[in-house]
Amino acid sequence: MKAETDAETGAETDAARDVYVRAADPECVLPGGRFLEEVRAELRNAVADRPEQMDVLTAQARAWADEERARYAALRAGAADDPAGRDVLTRRAALGCAPLALLSGAWLQWLSAPGNADEPVALRALTTYATDVGAGHPNASRGSGYLALLRRLLLSEHAVPAARLAQDPRIGDAAFRVPALLLAMSRRPDDFRPEILGADLCLRHVGLLPPLGIVRDEHPDAADWALLDPGTARAGGGPTGLELSRAAVDALITAGTDRDAQARVRGGFAWALAALRAWSAELLAELDASRDPAHEMGELMRLRAREGAVYHHDYPVEGRSLSDWLAQARTDPGPLLGVLARSRLVKPGRSDRSSLVGGLVGERGPMFRVFAPEDLAVIRRWIDSLPPDGDGGSALPVVERHGTPLRLPSLSTPLSGGRAPADLREAYWMLTTRADTPALRAWALAYVRGWLARSRHGLGRAERQLPAVWSPAGLRPWLAEQHDRHGQEFEAGLEVPVPDRDALVDDTVQLAPLTLIDGSWLQGFTDYEHASSEIGFSLFETYWDELGNGEEKLNHPLIYREVLAEMDVLLPPTGSREFARWPGFRDASFELPVYWLCVGRFPRTFLPEVLGLNVAMELSGVGGTYRRARMAFQKYGFSTRFVDIHNTIDNVSTGHSAWAADAVDTYMASVPAGVPAGAPRGGRAEIWERVRTGYRSLNPPTGFLARQAARQAARHVALRARLVPGAR
């Protein structure tokens, strides 16, 4: 990972933190070009350094993990008679693992996409990922389990969201290098799918990260340790994470779409193993050094020196102002520790009599609250370790810095503009993958803004919409009323003839661009922290259900293709250019699906609208439309399985419709009622209006004025994007 120079301090900072933060954003666009080439180069180097076959690599991964755990155990054993030392080891080990463990499995988050949602590789990877995030339950991901551990250890100040870890000065740069590259690859799945799966397989073979052995031995009841091991099963008798990962790799190789798949999987595995070795070796050296209290004291002084140098120009110590000593400590704290140890502020070996942690920081002292309680613990430990008759010296333990195979360029690499779609069909094709460019992102944003402007037109006069005001009682009562209405309308229309066979076939065909990307409006909720959040967990579970929970026999796109095949309609693969250009589709059949594909890319920007759209989509056919479609399919001898399965899983009590309503209620309950209109997040009335707009966006008005509103909104977005790059 290349280092950059901080413009203000002149110190080198590791680019891994920047990559980690950027790639953790579900709406990020990472640069291509040089950035991707250097990632590829590092992956190739790993294979060149370790050309072994997969069975040899897997044996090496297991052996290394066992040996490394023994090294950490020996380190803890060396502090057996030092409770404070063991606490330091525990704290540093837990923080050193946090950037990777808080996002355990996140590198799989984009391997499924609207265009490959019926392919075995995507389904196997999604199955593994669903296990990692604890599909169906909030805060049940492996990362959530690690967050619980950090909270038990009182180390979670910067842990939510995970990107904030980059602001935690207690975590070294090296801890971000492995997860930063994994997250970066996750945002470019079309470029790195085999390598991602190979790296995932390596991490499952390694299991519980070796440094966590110290934490587990010190606090055996502080976490669900099986949950924190990505190679284990989440439920008794279920497949292990390792078995699921192997299945995804096997599906990729069996697919035969990439003739270099095996070599690239091996490359991902070899890179991950080499990167883990380098990271763990550096962390082990850091923990070893931290057994000396002077190391922790030196780190504390280095972190606080810049601030402290401002205030101590008039306090002389050994011929220099304390400010001068503090300024030097920003790069070399050893001399400062020496003068402090010899000063009247410190009584070597007697922290209880030292003013540095006594009167100076007391309620009436000039340094009251300058140091946090944990800082004072570090200072006391250092003072108590000083020899009573010595000066404490100025030498600090040397931490050996091991090389790392990561050499990512800075994210200052310019983003490639790419090109915008020429028409709706090309947009559909381009948007069915997770690939992104600034031009495609700007086009998608303009399309969504326009579609929503059209949906807002005349919303106050529209019938059969969400209630005008959200009630704390929630949407469940309203949902039941809508279901009753659907049933009544179905009963009233029983005498109306179903369409003739040709019309039914045509309707089924024209719905294919929409139905074959079922759930695509929720694709943004595959993102790791969304997928297990209080609001997003049910949206991810809905997405997971639409794709059949990883089983081809339950996969909605595949079931729909079976119906089309009964009608003698065989379509190209959904994600192919040929599908979008298939002459049997009318252009209008791409309008709504393109909206789904666009809005699904903005789970943060359009969260209220997506929540409303999700309610509309899941409720739309339950109790009425699906039952009528069943009559039509049955009359002409076609399978009714597609409509049958939707009418059951979308039900308003325990199905997708109920989950959709609950997600809205959870979100709305978090919006303060007293927030005024125009506030940055919006008041409750404004947010609810956005949810209602999203609900109507499934079937927006088609009149001239509504479409004119859409055109104006899209033009405004395009103009703003030119004037303010990156604006939303």
C-alpha positions in Angstrom: 0.0 0.0 0.0 1.7 3.2 -1.1 2.2 5.9 1.4 1.3 9.5 0.9 2.8 12.6 2.5 0.5 14.6 4.8 0.5 18.2 3.5 0.5 19.7 7.0 2.7 17.4 9.1 5.1 16.1 6.4 4.6 12.6 7.8 3.7 9.7 5.6 0.2 8.3 5.9 -0.9 5.0 4.5 -3.4 5.1 1.6 -5.2 2.0 2.9 -7.3 4.2 5.3 -8.5 6.3 2.4 -9.3 3.2 0.3 -11.1 1.6 3.2 -13.3 4.6 3.8 -14.1 5.1 0.1 -14.8 1.4 -0.6 -17.1 1.1 2.5 -19.5 3.6 0.9 -22.3 1.7 -0.8 -22.6 4.5 -3.4 -18.8 4.8 -4.1 -17.3 4.8 -7.5 -13.6 3.7 -7.5 -11.2 4.7 -10.3 -10.2 2.4 -13.0 -7.1 2.7 -15.1 -3.9 2.8 -13.1 -5.7 1.9 -9.8 -7.0 -1.4 -11.3 -3.8 -2.2 -13.0 -1.8 -1.9 -9.8 -4.3 -4.1 -8.0 -3.9 -6.7 -10.7 -0.2 -6.4 -10.5 -0.2 -7.2 -6.8 -2.4 -10.2 -7.3 -0.1 -11.5 -10.1 2.9 -11.0 -7.8 1.4 -13.2 -5.2 1.0 -16.0 -7.6 4.6 -15.5 -8.9 5.9 -15.7 -5.3 3.7 -18.7 -4.4 3.0 -20.8 -7.5 1.8 -23.8 -5.5 -1.4 -25.6 -6.4 -4.6 -25.0 -4.4 -4.3 -28.1 -2.2 -0.8 -27.0 -1.2 -2.0 -23.5 -0.5 -4.9 -24.6 1.7 -2.5 -26.8 3.7 -0.2 -23.8 4.1 -3.0 -21.6 5.2 -4.1 -24.0 7.9 -0.6 -24.6 9.1 0.3 -20.9 9.2 -2.9 -20.1 11.2 -2.1 -22.8 13.8 1.5 -21.7 14.1 0.5 -18.0 14.4 -2.0 -18.8 17.1 0.7 -20.5 19.0 2.9 -17.4 18.7 0.2 -15.1 20.1 -0.5 -17.6 22.9 3.2 -17.6 23.8 3.1 -13.8 23.9 0.1 -13.8 26.3 1.9 -16.5 28.4 4.8 -14.1 28.7 2.6 -11.6 30.5 1.0 -14.2 32.8 2.1 -12.3 35.9 1.3 -8.8 34.5 -2.5 -8.2 34.4 -2.0 -4.7 33.0 0.2 -6.1 30.3 -2.3 -8.7 29.3 -5.0 -6.0 29.1 -2.7 -4.0 26.7 -2.2 -7.1 24.6 -6.0 -7.8 24.5 -6.9 -4.2 23.6 -4.3 -4.0 20.8 -5.2 -7.4 19.4 -8.9 -6.6 19.3 -8.3 -3.2 17.7 -5.8 -4.6 15.2 -8.3 -7.1 13.9 -11.2 -4.6 13.9 -11.0 -3.3 10.3 -11.2 -6.8 8.9 -13.4 -8.5 11.5 -16.1 -5.7 11.5 -16.7 -6.4 7.8 -16.2 -10.1 7.8 -17.5 -11.4 4.4 -18.2 -7.9 3.0 -16.0 -8.6 0.0 -18.8 -10.8 -1.4 -21.4 -8.0 -1.2 -21.6 -7.2 -5.0 -21.0 -10.6 -6.5 -24.7 -10.9 -7.3 -26.1 -8.4 -9.8 -29.4 -8.0 -11.7 -27.8 -9.5 -14.8 -26.4 -12.6 -13.2 -29.0 -13.3 -10.5 -30.0 -16.7 -12.1 -26.4 -18.0 -12.5 -25.0 -20.7 -10.2 -21.9 -18.8 -9.3 -23.8 -15.7 -8.1 -26.3 -17.9 -6.2 -23.5 -19.8 -4.4 -21.7 -16.6 -3.5 -24.9 -15.0 -2.3 -25.6 -18.0 -0.2 -22.3 -17.7 1.5 -22.8 -14.0 2.0 -26.3 -14.4 3.4 -24.8 -16.7 6.0 -22.3 -14.0 6.9 -24.8 -11.2 7.3 -27.3 -13.4 9.2 -30.1 -13.0 6.7 -33.5 -12.5 8.3 -32.3 -10.9 11.5 -31.0 -7.4 12.4 -27.5 -7.0 13.8 -26.8 -10.7 13.2 -23.8 -10.5 10.9 -20.4 -11.7 11.8 -19.3 -8.1 11.9 -22.1 -7.4 14.4 -20.7 -10.1 16.6 -17.4 -8.4 16.5 -19.0 -5.0 17.3 -20.5 -6.7 20.4 -17.0 -7.8 21.4 -15.6 -4.3 21.0 -18.4 -3.0 23.1 -17.8 -5.5 25.9 -14.1 -4.4 25.8 -15.1 -0.7 25.8 -13.3 -0.2 22.5 -16.2 0.7 20.1 -15.9 4.5 20.1 -15.1 4.6 16.3 -16.7 1.3 15.2 -20.1 2.5 13.8 -20.2 2.8 10.9 -17.1 0.7 10.2 -15.6 3.4 8.0 -15.0 5.5 11.1 -12.3 3.1 12.2 -10.0 5.0 9.9 -10.3 7.9 12.4 -9.2 5.7 15.3 -5.6 6.6 16.1 -5.1 3.5 18.2 -5.3 1.3 15.0 -2.2 1.2 12.9 -2.2 1.6 9.1 -1.3 -2.0 8.5 -4.6 -3.2 9.9 -6.4 -1.5 7.0 -4.4 -2.9 4.2 -6.0 -6.4 3.7 -9.7 -5.2 4.2 -9.0 -2.1 2.0 -8.0 -4.2 -1.0 -10.8 -6.7 -0.4 -13.4 -3.9 -0.3 -11.9 -2.3 -3.3 -12.2 -5.5 -5.3 -15.7 -6.0 -4.0 -16.7 -2.7 -5.8 -15.3 -4.1 -9.1 -16.7 -7.6 -9.1 -16.7 -7.9 -12.9 -12.9 -7.4 -12.8 -12.0 -9.5 -9.7 -14.7 -12.2 -9.1 -12.3 -15.2 -9.2 -9.8 -13.4 -7.0 -12.5 -12.4 -4.5 -13.7 -16.0 -4.2 -10.1 -17.2 -3.8 -9.3 -14.7 -1.1 -12.6 -15.6 0.6 -11.6 -19.3 0.6 -8.3 -18.5 2.2 -9.9 -16.5 5.0 -12.4 -19.4 5.7 -9.4 -21.8 5.9 -7.6 -19.5 8.3 -10.8 -19.2 10.5 -10.7 -17.1 13.6 -8.0 -14.5 13.1 -4.9 -15.6 15.0 -4.5 -12.5 17.1 -8.0 -13.0 18.5 -6.7 -16.1 20.4 -5.3 -13.7 23.0 -8.7 -12.0 23.4 -10.6 -15.3 23.5 -8.2 -16.7 26.2 -8.5 -13.5 28.2 -12.2 -13.1 27.8 -13.8 -16.5 26.9 -17.3 -15.3 27.5 -17.0 -11.9 25.8 -18.2 -13.0 22.3 -19.7 -15.7 20.3 -16.4 -17.0 19.1 -17.9 -19.5 16.6 -19.7 -16.6 14.9 -16.4 -14.7 14.6 -14.8 -17.6 12.7 -15.9 -17.3 9.0 -15.1 -20.9 8.4 -17.8 -22.2 10.8 -21.5 -22.9 10.4 -24.1 -20.3 11.6 -26.6 -23.0 12.7 -26.3 -26.5 14.0 -26.1 -29.0 11.3 -25.9 -26.3 8.5 -23.1 -26.0 6.0 -20.0 -24.3 7.2 -18.7 -21.1 5.8 -15.8 -23.0 4.4 -18.1 -25.5 2.6 -20.2 -22.7 1.2 -17.1 -20.9 0.0 -15.8 -24.0 -1.7 -19.2 -24.5 -3.4 -18.9 -21.0 -4.9 -15.4 -21.6 -6.2 -16.5 -25.0 -7.7 -19.5 -23.3 -9.4 -17.2 -20.7 -10.9 -14.8 -23.3 -12.3 -17.6 -25.5 -13.5 -19.3 -22.6 -15.4 -16.3 -22.5 -17.7 -16.9 -18.8 -18.6 -13.4 -17.9 -17.6 -10.7 -20.2 -18.8 -8.2 -18.7 -16.3 -10.7 -19.1 -13.4 -8.6 -21.7 -11.5 -5.4 -19.7 -11.8 -7.2 -16.5 -10.8 -8.8 -18.1 -7.8 -5.4 -19.4 -6.8 -4.0 -15.9 -7.2 -6.6 -14.5 -4.9 -5.9 -17.2 -2.3 -2.2 -16.7 -2.5 -2.5 -13.0 -2.2 -4.7 -13.2 0.8 -2.4 -15.6 2.6 0.7 -13.5 1.9 -1.2 -10.3 3.0 -2.4 -12.0 6.2 1.1 -13.2 7.0 2.5 -9.6 6.6 -0.2 -8.0 8.6 -0.1 -10.5 11.4 3.7 -10.4 11.7 3.6 -6.6 12.1 0.8 -6.8 14.6 2.7 -9.5 16.6 5.8 -7.3 16.7 3.6 -4.4 17.8 2.1 -6.4 20.6 5.5 -7.7 21.7 6.8 -4.1 21.9 3.7 -3.0 23.8 4.7 -5.3 26.7 7.2 -2.6 27.5 5.2 0.3 29.1 7.5 2.8 27.4 6.1 1.7 24.1 2.5 2.6 25.0 3.7 5.8 26.6 5.6 6.8 23.5 2.6 6.2 21.3 0.4 8.3 23.6 2.9 11.2 23.6 3.2 11.0 19.8 -0.6 11.3 19.4 -0.9 14.1 21.9 2.3 16.1 21.1 0.9 18.4 18.5 -1.9 19.6 20.7 0.3 19.9 23.8 3.1 21.8 22.0 0.7 24.8 21.8 0.5 25.3 25.6 4.0 24.8 27.1 6.3 27.4 25.6 7.0 28.9 29.1 7.6 25.6 30.9 11.4 24.9 30.8 12.7 21.4 31.0 16.5 20.7 30.8 17.3 23.9 28.9 14.4 23.7 26.4 10.7 24.5 26.6 8.4 21.6 27.0 6.8 22.7 23.7 10.1 22.0 21.9 10.3 18.5 23.5 6.6 17.9 22.5 7.2 19.1 18.9 10.1 16.6 18.6 7.9 13.9 20.1 5.6 14.0 17.0 8.3 11.9 15.2 10.5 10.7 18.1 8.9 10.6 21.6 11.9 8.9 23.2 13.7 12.0 24.3 10.5 13.4 25.8 10.0 10.3 27.9 13.6 10.7 29.1 13.2 14.2 30.3 9.8 13.4 31.9 11.2 10.5 33.8 13.9 12.8 35.2 11.6 15.7 35.9 9.8 16.7 39.1 6.5 15.7 37.5 7.4 12.0 37.9 8.4 9.8 40.8 9.9 6.7 39.2 8.2 3.6 40.3 5.6 5.6 42.3 2.7 6.8 40.1 0.6 7.4 43.2 3.1 10.2 44.2 3.6 11.6 40.7 2.0 15.0 40.0 1.8 14.1 36.3 -1.1 11.9 37.1 -2.0 13.5 40.4 -2.5 17.2 41.1 -1.8 18.3 37.5 -4.9 16.4 36.3 -7.0 16.9 39.3 -10.1 19.0 39.5 -8.1 22.1 40.3 -5.1 21.2 38.2 -4.0 23.0 35.0 -4.4 19.8 33.0 -7.8 18.7 34.3 -9.4 16.4 31.7 -6.5 16.7 29.3 -6.0 12.9 29.6 -8.8 10.4 29.3 -9.0 7.7 32.0 -7.3 5.1 29.6 -4.5 7.6 28.9 -3.9 8.0 32.6 -3.7 4.2 32.9 -1.0 4.2 30.3 1.0 6.9 32.1 0.7 5.2 35.5 1.9 1.9 34.1 4.9 3.6 32.5 5.8 5.5 35.7 5.5 2.3 37.8 7.8 0.6 35.4 10.6 3.1 35.8 13.6 2.1 38.0 13.5 4.2 41.2 17.2 5.3 40.9 17.4 5.7 37.1 16.3 8.2 34.6 14.1 5.8 32.6 16.3 6.3 29.5 15.0 7.5 26.2 15.1 4.4 24.1 11.8 2.8 23.0 11.2 -0.7 21.9 11.7 -1.1 18.2 8.8 -2.5 16.2 9.9 -4.4 13.2 8.0 -3.2 10.2 7.4 -6.1 7.8 6.9 -5.6 4.1 3.5 -6.0 2.6 2.5 -7.1 -0.9 -0.1 -4.3 -1.1 0.9 -1.4 -3.3 -2.4 0.4 -4.0 -2.2 3.8 -5.6 -3.8 6.8 -4.0 -7.4 7.4 -4.7 -6.4 10.7 -6.1 -6.1 8.7 -9.3 -8.6 10.5 -11.7 -11.9 8.8 -12.2 -12.5 7.7 -15.8 -15.5 9.5 -17.1 -16.8 6.6 -19.2 -19.8 7.1 -21.4 -23.5 7.6 -20.8 -26.0 5.2 -22.3 -27.3 6.1 -25.8 -30.8 4.9 -25.1 -33.0 2.9 -22.7 -32.0 -0.4 -24.0 -28.3 0.3 -23.7 -28.9 1.7 -20.2 -30.6 -1.6 -19.2 -27.6 -3.6 -20.4 -25.1 -1.3 -18.8 -27.0 -1.2 -15.5 -27.5 -5.0 -15.1 -23.9 -5.2 -13.8 -22.4 -3.5 -10.8 -19.8 -1.7 -13.0 -19.9 2.0 -12.6 -18.4 5.2 -14.1 -19.1 8.9 -13.4 -21.0 9.2 -16.7 -23.2 6.2 -16.0 -23.8 7.3 -12.4 -24.8 10.8 -13.6 -27.2 9.3 -16.1 -28.7 7.0 -13.5 -29.1 9.9 -11.1 -30.8 12.1 -13.6 -33.2 9.3 -14.6 -34.2 8.7 -11.0 -34.7 12.4 -10.3 -36.8 12.7 -13.4 -38.9 9.6 -12.6 -39.5 10.8 -9.0 -40.5 14.3 -10.2 -43.1 12.6 -12.5 -44.2 10.5 -9.5 -44.7 13.6 -7.3 -46.8 15.3 -9.9 -50.3 15.6 -8.5 -49.5 13.3 -5.6 -51.9 15.1 -3.3 -54.8 14.3 -5.6 -53.9 10.7 -6.4 -56.0 7.8 -5.3 -54.9 4.6 -3.7 -51.7 5.9 -2.3 -50.0 5.6 1.1 -51.8 7.6 3.9 -51.3 11.3 3.7 -49.8 11.2 7.2 -47.7 8.5 8.8 -49.1 7.3 12.1 -47.1 5.9 15.0 -49.5 3.0 14.8 -47.6 1.9 11.7 -48.6 0.7 8.3 -49.9 -2.8 9.3 -53.6 -1.7 9.6 -53.4 0.1 6.3 -51.8 -2.9 4.7 -54.6 -5.2 5.9 -57.2 -2.8 4.3 -55.4 -2.8 1.0 -55.3 -6.6 1.0 -59.1 -6.7 1.7 -59.6 -4.3 -1.2 -57.5 -6.5 -3.5 -59.6 -9.5 -2.6 -62.9 -7.6 -3.1 -61.7 -6.4 -6.6 -60.8 -9.9 -7.5 -64.2 -11.3 -6.5 -65.9 -8.5 -8.4 -64.0 -9.2 -11.5 -64.5 -13.0 -11.7 -66.9 -12.6 -14.6 -64.5 -10.5 -16.6 -62.9 -12.8 -19.3 -59.1 -13.3 -19.0 -57.0 -12.1 -22.0 -56.8 -14.3 -25.0 -53.7 -16.5 -25.4 -51.8 -14.2 -27.7 -52.3 -11.2 -25.4 -51.3 -13.3 -22.4 -48.1 -14.4 -24.1 -47.3 -10.8 -25.2 -47.9 -9.4 -21.7 -45.6 -12.1 -20.2 -42.9 -11.4 -22.8 -43.0 -7.6 -22.3 -42.8 -8.0 -18.6 -39.6 -10.1 -18.9 -37.1 -7.1 -18.7 -38.8 -6.2 -15.4 -39.4 -9.7 -13.9 -36.0 -11.1 -14.8 -34.4 -8.5 -12.6 -36.7 -9.1 -9.7 -35.5 -7.4 -6.6 -33.1 -5.1 -8.4 -34.5 -2.0 -6.7 -33.1 -3.5 -3.5 -29.6 -4.3 -4.8 -28.1 -1.5 -2.7 -29.1 -3.4 0.4 -26.7 -6.2 -0.3 -24.1 -3.8 1.1 -22.8 -5.3 4.3 -23.9 -2.7 6.9 -27.2 -2.2 5.2 -27.9 -6.0 4.9 -27.8 -6.4 8.7 -29.2 -3.1 9.9 -32.5 -2.5 11.7 -34.0 -1.1 8.5 -32.1 -3.0 5.9 -32.2 -6.6 7.1 -35.7 -7.3 5.9 -34.9 -5.6 2.5 -31.9 -7.9 2.1 -34.0 -10.9 3.1 -36.5 -9.9 0.4 -33.8 -9.6 -2.2 -32.5 -13.0 -1.0 -36.0 -14.5 -1.3 -36.5 -13.1 -4.8 -33.4 -15.0 -5.9 -34.6 -18.2 -4.3 -32.3 -18.2 -1.2 -29.5 -19.5 -3.4 -31.5 -22.4 -4.9 -32.1 -22.6 -8.6 -35.5 -24.3 -8.1 -36.8 -21.3 -6.1 -35.1 -18.6 -8.2 -37.7 -16.2 -9.5 -35.9 -15.3 -12.7 -35.4 -19.0 -13.6 -39.0 -19.8 -12.7 -40.2 -17.0 -15.0 -37.9 -18.3 -17.8 -39.6 -21.7 -17.4 -43.0 -20.1 -18.1 -41.5 -18.3 -21.2 -40.1 -21.5 -22.4 -43.6 -23.1 -22.2 -44.7 -20.2 -24.5 -41.9 -21.1 -26.9 -40.0 -17.9 -26.0 -36.3 -18.4 -25.4 -34.5 -15.2 -24.4 -30.7 -14.4 -24.3 -29.1 -14.1 -20.9 -30.4 -11.2 -19.0 -27.1 -9.4 -18.6 -26.2 -9.7 -22.3 -26.4 -6.9 -24.8 -28.4 -9.3 -27.0 -31.2 -9.4 -24.4 -31.5 -5.6 -24.3 -31.6 -5.5 -28.1 -34.0 -8.5 -28.5 -36.5 -7.3 -31.2 -39.5 -8.9 -29.5 -39.4 -6.3 -26.7 -41.0 -2.9 -27.1 -38.9 0.1 -26.0 -41.5 1.0 -23.4 -40.9 -2.3 -21.7 -37.6 -0.9 -20.4 -38.8 2.3 -18.8 -39.7 0.9 -15.3 -36.9 -1.7 -15.2 -34.3 0.9 -15.9 -35.8 3.0 -13.0 -35.4 -0.1 -10.7 -31.8 -0.6 -11.8 -31.0 3.1 -11.3 -32.6 3.7 -8.0 -31.1 0.5 -6.6 -27.7 2.1 -7.0 -28.5 4.8 -4.4 -29.5 3.1 -1.2 -28.5 6.1 0.9 -29.5 8.9 -1.4 -33.0 7.6 -2.0 -33.6 5.5 1.1 -37.1 6.9 1.7 -38.1 6.4 -1.9 -36.8 2.9 -2.1 -38.7 2.0 1.1 -42.0 3.3 -0.5 -41.3 1.6 -3.8 -40.7 -1.6 -1.9 -44.1 -1.5 -0.2 -45.8 -0.8 -3.6 -44.0 -3.6 -5.3 -44.5 -6.3 -2.7 -48.2 -5.4 -2.2 -49.1 -4.9 -5.9 -50.3 -8.3 -6.7 -51.2 -10.0 -3.4 -54.7 -11.2 -3.1 -55.8 -9.9 -6.5 -53.6 -9.6 -9.6 -51.6 -12.7 -8.9 -54.9 -14.7 -8.5 -56.2 -13.4 -11.7 -53.0 -14.1 -13.5 -53.2 -17.7 -12.2 -56.6 -18.1 -13.8 -55.2 -16.9 -17.2 -52.1 -19.2 -17.0 -54.2 -22.1 -15.9 -56.7 -21.6 -18.8 -54.0 -22.0 -21.4 -52.1 -24.8 -19.7 -49.1 -22.8 -18.5 -47.4 -23.2 -15.2 -48.8 -21.0 -12.4 -45.8 -21.5 -10.2 -44.5 -18.0 -10.7 -47.7 -16.2 -9.6 -48.4 -18.8 -6.9 -45.1 -18.3 -5.2 -45.4 -14.6 -5.2 -48.9 -14.6 -3.8 -47.7 -16.6 -0.8 -44.3 -15.1 -0.1 -45.6 -11.5 -0.5 -48.4 -12.0 2.0 -49.4 -9.2 4.4 -48.9 -11.1 7.6 -45.5 -12.7 7.5 -44.3 -12.1 3.9 -42.6 -9.4 1.9 -45.5 -7.0 2.1 -45.4 -7.1 5.9 -41.6 -6.8 5.9 -41.8 -3.8 3.6 -44.3 -2.1 5.9 -42.2 -2.8 8.9 -39.0 -1.4 7.3 -40.9 1.9 6.6 -42.2 2.0 10.2 -38.8 1.4 11.6 -37.4 4.2 9.5 -40.1 6.7 10.2 -40.0 6.0 13.9 -36.3 7.2 13.8 -37.3 10.5 12.3 -37.9 13.1 15.0 -41.4 14.5 14.8 -40.3 18.0 15.8 -37.6 18.5 13.1 -38.6 21.6 11.1 -39.2 21.5 7.3 -36.0 22.2 5.4 -33.7 20.6 7.9 -30.7 18.7 6.4 -32.4 15.3 6.9 -35.9 16.7 6.6 -38.8 16.8 9.0 -41.1 13.8 9.4 -43.6 15.3 6.9 -40.9 15.8 4.3 -39.5 12.3 4.8 -43.0 10.8 4.6 -43.7 12.7 1.4 -40.6 11.1 -0.1 -41.8 7.6 1.0 -45.2 8.3 -0.6 -43.4 9.4 -3.8 -41.5 6.2 -3.8 -44.7 4.2 -3.4 -46.3 6.0 -6.4 -43.1 5.6 -8.5 -44.2 2.0 -9.3 -47.0 3.4 -11.3 -46.3 7.1 -12.0 -48.7 9.3 -13.9 -48.3 9.3 -17.7 -49.8 12.7 -18.7 -48.0 15.5 -20.5 -47.5 17.6 -17.4 -46.1 14.7 -15.4 -43.6 13.8 -18.1 -42.7 17.5 -18.5 -41.8 17.6 -14.7 -39.6 14.6 -15.3 -37.7 16.2 -18.1 -37.2 19.4 -16.2 -35.9 17.5 -13.2 -33.5 15.4 -15.3 -32.2 18.5 -17.0 -31.6 20.2 -13.7 -29.6 17.2 -12.4 -27.5 17.1 -15.6 -26.8 20.9 -15.4 -25.9 20.7 -11.7 -23.6 17.7 -12.4 -21.7 19.8 -14.9 -21.4 22.8 -12.6 -20.8 20.9 -9.4 -19.0 17.5 -10.1 -20.3 14.8 -7.8 -23.4 16.6 -6.8 -26.6 14.6 -6.2 
